[in-house]
Amino acid sequence: MNKQTVNPPPIEGEITFNGLGIAPKIFDVLLNLGFKTPTSIQRKAIPVAIEGKDIIGIAQTGTGKTLAFGIPLIQQILKTGKGKGLVILPTRELALQVNESLQKIGRSFGIKTAVLIGGAPIWNQTKSLRENPHIIIGTPGRITDHLNQKNLSLHNVTVLVLDEADRMFDMGFAAQIKKILNVVPQNRQTMLFSATMPDDIVKIASNHMKLPLRVEIARAGTTAANVEHELFVVKKDQKNPLLKKLLQEYKGSVLIFLRIKFNARKVCSDLRNSGISAAEIHSNRSLNQRKEALEGFKTGKYRVLVATDIASRGIDVKGIELVINFDLPENPEDYVHRIGRTGRAGMAGKAISFALPDQGSKVREIEKLTRLYLPISKLPDLPLHTNNQFTNPSITNKNNYYPQRSNQSKNFGYRKRR
């Protein structure tokens, strides 16, 4: 695959949205919405996208990718007066958030959108499609449902956006994405955004894009520089007491990730019984329940949100003080996306992870991907009903937890990122 390169534009502080080729009327809307200085991905991607070129955008979560593709998408539709935009995303929450962002910019121009996601009535979505929307936003499964039922035609798509592409493949949407790519017109603009670059995405770029220009603001797997990392090694029965201890220490909004929805429900219930305002998001919750939980977390109704990885890329909430990995993620890439919920838009953040004594290899995988050292902290005093005889490896037994750590540090890059 041939690739072009991007010459870095001027320093971020020397450029505004006004210098990116954005139409004056859209620029005025951005100013009214409070957008003045573009993020790095916006600064690099918007001028290229406005020219109609295909883009592969590599950027960590929380860097402003929605505007990076949303502004050029809306400008293209307004300029040509024909054609549609199709935005494909991995989760319902992310689709709703992208729709909200695009509506803020496009509403004053009469831009209509249709959101096609699971958990919502399909007949209502069919009605939205009959109103001839300018932009269709949806998850792969529900988009293919509408294609199969002949409710949706993609013959006039002129701009295709694949957002969080790596996550879509992780979630098993490869077949649906392939079907969609086979029915959209070949003569289109494609913008693909991802935090990592697995082989499946390279294949899309090779087979379904025209000389894509790669825009990368950070190495794949890079975490936000302003997030502080911390690790506790605990026994299983120490997780809940440690969690409550941390929630006493940190008074702001907290996002907690678990691997299994059943455990997420249990943890949320336990927190509520302890007098902590908490809500839960996982696949067993209805769309309305998930929307209510997320909105309540945004407004402060709930201080704590307990979630599975379904929310690792679908939550855009300002000012999350702390992300807790109650369970380590199954894949190291998910660590990047989970902690990307804090430290967004240049703000400081904190990420704390709980690891069981036999999970040293998982920690090493995370450290290898992120090129970070996750410092192990001493366990605080916990309530007497837990087994406090457990010895924290950070104090007396580091070599047992990381038996090869000192010898393999050169290979795994355990060092602070420059």
C-alpha positions as CSV (number, residue, x, y, z in Angstrom):
1,M,0.0,0.0,0.0
2,N,1.4,3.4,-1.0
3,K,1.1,6.0,1.7
4,Q,1.7,9.8,1.7
5,T,3.1,11.6,4.7
6,V,2.0,14.7,6.5
7,N,4.4,17.5,7.2
8,P,3.7,18.7,10.8
9,P,1.9,22.1,10.7
10,P,2.9,25.0,13.0
11,I,2.9,24.6,16.8
12,E,-0.6,24.1,18.1
13,G,-0.7,27.4,19.9
14,E,-0.1,29.3,16.6
15,I,-3.1,27.9,14.8
16,T,-6.8,28.1,15.2
17,F,-9.8,26.5,13.4
18,N,-9.7,29.5,11.1
19,G,-6.5,28.3,9.4
20,L,-7.7,24.8,8.5
21,G,-9.8,25.5,5.4
22,I,-13.1,25.5,7.2
23,A,-16.0,27.4,5.6
24,P,-16.7,30.7,7.3
25,K,-20.2,29.8,8.4
26,I,-19.1,26.5,10.0
27,F,-16.2,28.4,11.6
28,D,-18.7,30.8,13.2
29,V,-20.7,27.8,14.6
30,L,-17.5,26.4,16.1
31,L,-16.8,29.8,17.8
32,N,-20.3,30.0,19.2
33,L,-19.9,26.4,20.6
34,G,-16.6,27.5,22.3
35,F,-14.2,25.7,20.0
36,K,-11.1,27.9,19.4
37,T,-8.0,25.8,19.4
38,P,-7.9,22.5,17.5
39,T,-6.4,19.4,19.0
40,S,-3.4,17.7,17.3
41,I,-5.6,15.2,15.3
42,Q,-8.0,18.0,14.3
43,R,-5.1,20.2,13.2
44,K,-3.6,17.5,11.0
45,A,-6.7,15.7,9.7
46,I,-9.2,18.5,8.9
47,P,-7.2,20.2,6.1
48,V,-6.5,16.9,4.4
49,A,-10.1,15.6,4.8
50,I,-11.5,18.9,3.5
51,E,-9.5,18.3,0.3
52,G,-11.3,15.0,-0.1
53,K,-8.4,12.7,0.5
54,D,-8.6,9.3,2.2
55,I,-7.2,9.3,5.8
56,I,-6.0,6.8,8.3
57,G,-6.0,8.5,11.6
58,I,-4.1,7.0,14.5
59,A,-4.9,8.7,17.7
60,Q,-5.6,7.7,21.3
61,T,-9.1,8.2,22.8
62,G,-10.1,11.6,24.0
63,T,-8.2,13.5,21.4
64,G,-11.1,15.1,19.5
65,K,-11.5,12.6,16.6
66,T,-15.2,13.3,16.2
67,L,-14.7,16.9,15.0
68,A,-11.7,15.7,13.0
69,F,-14.0,13.8,10.7
70,G,-17.3,15.6,11.5
71,I,-16.3,19.1,10.3
72,P,-15.1,17.9,6.8
73,L,-18.1,15.5,6.5
74,I,-20.6,18.3,7.1
75,Q,-18.7,20.8,4.9
76,Q,-18.6,18.3,2.0
77,I,-22.4,17.7,2.3
78,L,-23.1,21.4,2.3
79,K,-20.7,22.1,-0.6
80,T,-22.0,19.5,-3.0
81,G,-25.6,19.4,-1.9
82,K,-25.8,15.7,-2.7
83,G,-24.5,12.4,-1.4
84,K,-24.6,11.0,2.1
85,G,-22.2,10.4,4.9
86,L,-22.0,7.1,6.7
87,V,-20.3,6.9,10.1
88,I,-19.8,3.4,11.5
89,L,-18.9,2.9,15.2
90,P,-18.6,-0.1,17.6
91,T,-21.1,0.8,20.4
92,R,-24.5,2.4,20.9
93,E,-23.2,5.0,23.3
94,L,-20.5,6.1,20.9
95,A,-23.0,6.4,18.1
96,L,-25.3,8.6,20.2
97,Q,-22.4,10.8,21.2
98,V,-21.2,11.3,17.7
99,N,-24.8,12.1,16.6
100,E,-25.0,14.7,19.4
101,S,-21.7,16.3,18.3
102,L,-22.7,16.4,14.6
103,Q,-26.1,17.8,15.4
104,K,-24.6,20.7,17.3
105,I,-22.7,21.7,14.2
106,G,-25.1,20.8,11.5
107,R,-28.4,21.7,13.0
108,S,-28.3,25.3,12.0
109,F,-27.6,24.2,8.4
110,G,-30.5,21.8,8.3
111,I,-28.3,18.7,8.4
112,K,-30.5,15.7,9.2
113,T,-29.1,12.5,10.8
114,A,-30.4,9.0,11.4
115,V,-29.0,6.8,14.2
116,L,-29.1,3.0,13.6
117,I,-28.2,1.1,16.7
118,G,-29.4,-2.0,18.5
119,G,-31.7,-1.8,21.5
120,A,-33.9,0.8,19.8
121,P,-37.1,0.2,17.8
122,I,-36.1,-0.7,14.2
123,W,-39.4,0.8,12.9
124,N,-38.5,4.2,14.3
125,Q,-35.1,4.0,12.6
126,T,-36.8,3.1,9.3
127,K,-39.0,6.2,9.6
128,S,-35.8,8.3,10.0
129,L,-34.3,6.7,6.9
130,R,-37.5,7.6,4.9
131,E,-36.8,11.3,5.7
132,N,-33.7,11.1,3.6
133,P,-31.0,12.0,6.2
134,H,-27.8,13.6,5.1
135,I,-25.7,11.5,7.6
136,I,-26.3,7.9,8.8
137,I,-24.6,6.9,12.1
138,G,-24.7,3.4,13.3
139,T,-23.2,0.2,14.6
140,P,-22.3,-2.5,12.0
141,G,-24.9,-5.1,13.2
142,R,-27.9,-2.7,13.0
143,I,-26.7,-1.2,9.7
144,T,-26.6,-4.7,8.1
145,D,-30.0,-5.5,9.6
146,H,-31.4,-2.5,7.7
147,L,-29.6,-3.6,4.5
148,N,-31.0,-7.1,4.8
149,Q,-34.5,-5.7,5.3
150,K,-34.1,-3.4,2.3
151,N,-34.7,-0.4,4.5
152,L,-31.4,1.2,3.7
153,S,-29.5,1.9,0.4
154,L,-25.9,3.0,0.5
155,H,-25.5,3.7,-3.2
156,N,-25.1,7.4,-2.8
157,V,-22.6,7.4,0.1
158,T,-19.8,9.9,-0.8
159,V,-18.1,10.0,2.6
160,L,-17.5,6.9,4.8
161,V,-16.1,7.1,8.3
162,L,-14.9,4.0,10.3
163,D,-14.4,5.2,13.9
164,E,-12.7,3.1,16.5
165,A,-12.1,0.5,13.8
166,D,-9.9,-1.7,15.9
167,R,-12.6,-2.1,18.5
168,M,-15.1,-3.1,15.9
169,F,-12.9,-6.0,14.9
170,D,-12.3,-6.9,18.5
171,M,-16.1,-7.1,19.0
172,G,-16.5,-9.5,16.0
173,F,-18.0,-7.1,13.5
174,A,-15.6,-8.2,10.6
175,A,-18.3,-9.8,8.5
176,Q,-20.7,-6.9,8.8
177,I,-18.0,-4.4,8.0
178,K,-17.0,-6.4,4.9
179,K,-20.6,-6.5,3.7
180,I,-21.0,-2.7,4.1
181,L,-17.7,-2.0,2.3
182,N,-18.9,-4.2,-0.6
183,V,-22.1,-2.2,-1.1
184,V,-20.9,1.4,-0.7
185,P,-19.7,3.1,-3.9
186,Q,-16.0,2.7,-4.7
187,N,-15.8,6.4,-5.7
188,R,-16.0,7.8,-2.2
189,Q,-13.9,9.4,0.5
190,T,-12.9,7.1,3.4
191,M,-11.7,8.2,6.8
192,L,-10.6,5.5,9.1
193,F,-9.7,6.3,12.8
194,S,-8.2,3.8,15.2
195,A,-6.0,3.8,18.3
196,T,-4.1,0.7,17.2
197,M,-3.3,-0.7,13.8
198,P,-4.0,-4.5,13.7
199,D,-3.7,-6.5,10.4
200,D,-7.5,-6.3,9.7
201,I,-7.3,-2.5,9.5
202,V,-4.2,-2.6,7.3
203,K,-6.1,-4.9,5.0
204,I,-9.0,-2.4,4.7
205,A,-6.6,0.4,4.0
206,S,-5.0,-1.7,1.2
207,N,-8.2,-3.0,-0.4
208,H,-10.8,-0.3,0.2
209,M,-9.0,3.0,0.3
210,K,-7.3,5.2,-2.4
211,L,-3.8,6.2,-1.5
212,P,-4.7,6.9,2.2
213,L,-2.8,9.5,4.0
214,R,-1.7,8.4,7.4
215,V,-2.2,11.0,10.2
216,E,-0.6,9.9,13.4
217,I,-0.4,12.0,16.6
218,A,1.0,9.2,18.8
219,R,2.4,5.7,18.5
220,A,-0.3,3.1,18.6
221,G,-0.8,2.1,22.2
222,T,0.2,5.5,23.5
223,T,-1.7,6.7,26.5
224,A,-2.3,10.3,27.5
225,A,0.8,11.9,28.9
226,N,-1.1,13.6,31.7
227,V,-2.6,10.4,33.3
228,E,-0.9,9.0,36.4
229,H,-0.8,5.2,36.7
230,E,-0.9,3.1,39.8
231,L,-1.1,-0.7,40.4
232,F,-2.2,-2.7,43.5
233,V,-1.6,-6.4,43.7
234,V,-4.5,-7.9,45.7
235,K,-6.3,-11.1,46.5
236,K,-9.8,-11.4,45.1
237,D,-11.5,-10.8,48.4
238,Q,-9.5,-7.5,48.9
239,K,-10.8,-5.8,45.8
240,N,-14.1,-4.6,47.3
241,P,-12.6,-3.2,50.5
242,L,-9.8,-1.5,48.5
243,L,-12.3,0.0,46.1
244,K,-14.3,1.5,48.9
245,K,-11.1,2.8,50.5
246,L,-10.2,4.6,47.2
247,L,-13.6,6.0,46.8
248,Q,-13.2,7.6,50.3
249,E,-9.9,9.1,49.1
250,Y,-11.0,10.4,45.7
251,K,-14.0,12.6,45.9
252,G,-14.6,13.3,42.2
253,S,-16.3,11.2,39.5
254,V,-15.0,7.7,39.2
255,L,-15.3,5.2,36.3
256,I,-14.9,1.5,37.3
257,F,-14.2,-1.3,34.7
258,L,-14.9,-5.0,35.1
259,R,-14.7,-7.8,32.6
260,I,-18.0,-9.5,33.4
261,K,-21.5,-7.9,33.5
262,F,-22.6,-10.1,36.4
263,N,-19.8,-8.8,38.5
264,A,-20.4,-5.2,37.4
265,R,-24.0,-5.5,38.7
266,K,-22.8,-6.9,42.0
267,V,-20.2,-4.2,42.5
268,C,-22.7,-1.5,41.6
269,S,-25.2,-2.9,44.1
270,D,-22.6,-3.1,46.8
271,L,-21.7,0.5,46.3
272,R,-25.3,1.6,46.5
273,N,-25.8,-0.3,49.7
274,S,-22.8,1.5,51.1
275,G,-24.4,4.9,50.3
276,I,-22.4,5.7,47.2
277,S,-24.4,7.0,44.2
278,A,-23.6,4.6,41.4
279,A,-25.0,3.4,38.1
280,E,-24.1,0.5,35.8
281,I,-23.6,0.1,32.0
282,H,-23.3,-3.3,30.4
283,S,-25.0,-5.4,27.7
284,N,-27.7,-6.6,30.0
285,R,-29.0,-3.1,30.5
286,S,-31.5,-1.7,28.0
287,L,-30.6,1.2,25.7
288,N,-32.8,3.6,27.9
289,Q,-31.1,2.3,31.1
290,R,-27.7,2.8,29.6
291,K,-28.6,6.3,28.4
292,E,-30.0,7.2,31.8
293,A,-26.9,5.9,33.6
294,L,-24.5,7.8,31.3
295,E,-26.5,11.0,31.5
296,G,-26.7,10.7,35.3
297,F,-22.9,10.3,35.4
298,K,-22.5,13.4,33.2
299,T,-24.7,15.6,35.3
300,G,-23.4,14.3,38.7
301,K,-26.5,12.4,39.7
302,Y,-24.2,9.4,39.9
303,R,-20.6,9.9,41.2
304,V,-19.6,6.4,40.2
305,L,-20.2,4.5,36.9
306,V,-19.6,0.8,36.9
307,A,-19.1,-0.6,33.4
308,T,-17.8,-3.4,31.2
309,D,-15.6,-2.8,28.2
310,I,-18.7,-1.9,26.3
311,A,-18.1,1.6,27.6
312,S,-14.3,1.7,27.2
313,R,-14.8,3.8,24.0
314,G,-18.4,5.0,24.4
315,I,-18.1,7.5,27.2
316,D,-17.1,11.1,26.7
317,V,-17.5,12.8,30.0
318,K,-15.5,15.8,31.0
319,G,-13.5,15.8,34.3
320,I,-13.5,12.1,35.2
321,E,-11.0,12.2,38.1
322,L,-10.3,8.5,38.3
323,V,-10.5,5.3,36.3
324,I,-10.3,2.0,38.2
325,N,-9.5,-1.3,36.5
326,F,-11.3,-3.5,39.1
327,D,-10.4,-6.3,36.7
328,L,-7.5,-6.1,34.3
329,P,-8.7,-6.0,30.7
330,E,-8.5,-9.2,28.6
331,N,-6.5,-7.4,25.9
332,P,-3.7,-4.9,26.6
333,E,-5.2,-2.5,24.0
334,D,-8.3,-2.2,26.1
335,Y,-6.2,-0.7,28.9
336,V,-5.4,2.2,26.6
337,H,-9.1,2.8,25.8
338,R,-10.3,2.4,29.4
339,I,-7.9,4.9,30.8
340,G,-8.6,7.2,27.9
341,R,-11.8,8.1,29.7
342,T,-9.7,10.3,32.1
343,G,-7.1,12.9,31.3
344,R,-9.1,14.0,28.3
345,A,-8.5,17.2,26.4
346,G,-5.3,18.0,28.2
347,M,-6.7,17.6,31.7
348,A,-4.9,15.6,34.4
349,G,-6.2,12.1,35.2
350,K,-5.5,9.1,37.3
351,A,-5.7,5.4,36.5
352,I,-5.6,2.7,39.2
353,S,-5.5,-1.1,38.4
354,F,-6.1,-4.1,40.6
355,A,-4.0,-7.2,39.7
356,L,-4.3,-10.6,41.2
357,P,-1.0,-12.3,42.3
358,D,-0.9,-14.5,39.2
359,Q,-1.5,-11.8,36.7
360,G,2.0,-10.5,36.3
361,S,2.1,-11.6,32.6
362,K,-1.0,-9.4,31.9
363,V,0.7,-6.4,33.5
364,R,3.8,-7.0,31.4
365,E,1.7,-7.1,28.3
366,I,0.2,-3.7,29.1
367,E,3.6,-2.3,29.9
368,K,5.0,-3.6,26.7
369,L,2.2,-2.0,24.6
370,T,2.2,1.3,26.4
371,R,5.9,1.4,27.1
372,L,5.0,2.5,30.6
373,Y,6.0,1.2,34.0
374,L,3.0,0.7,36.2
375,P,4.3,1.4,39.7
376,I,3.1,-1.0,42.4
377,S,1.8,0.7,45.5
378,K,1.6,-0.7,49.0
379,L,-1.9,-1.8,50.1
380,P,-3.5,0.5,52.6
381,D,-4.9,-0.9,55.8
382,L,-8.2,-2.7,55.0
383,P,-11.1,-3.8,57.2
384,L,-10.3,-6.7,59.5
385,H,-12.7,-9.1,57.9
386,T,-10.5,-9.3,54.8
387,N,-7.3,-11.3,54.8
388,N,-4.7,-8.7,55.6
389,Q,-2.0,-11.3,55.9
390,F,-1.5,-11.2,52.1
391,T,1.9,-9.7,51.4
392,N,2.0,-7.0,48.7
393,P,4.7,-7.9,46.2
394,S,5.7,-4.3,46.0
395,I,7.2,-4.6,49.5
396,T,8.8,-8.0,49.9
397,N,8.2,-10.2,47.0
398,K,8.6,-8.3,43.7
399,N,10.8,-10.9,42.1
400,N,8.1,-13.6,42.6
401,Y,5.5,-11.3,41.0
402,Y,7.8,-10.3,38.2
403,P,10.3,-13.1,38.1
404,Q,11.9,-11.9,34.8
405,R,11.3,-8.2,35.1
406,S,14.8,-7.0,35.8
407,N,16.3,-9.2,33.2
408,Q,13.8,-8.5,30.5
409,S,13.4,-4.7,31.0
410,K,15.4,-4.0,27.8
411,N,13.0,-6.1,25.7
412,F,9.7,-4.8,27.3
413,G,10.7,-1.1,27.5
414,Y,9.9,-0.6,31.2
415,R,10.8,3.0,31.3
416,K,9.1,6.3,31.6
417,R,8.0,7.7,28.3
418,R,10.0,10.6,27.2
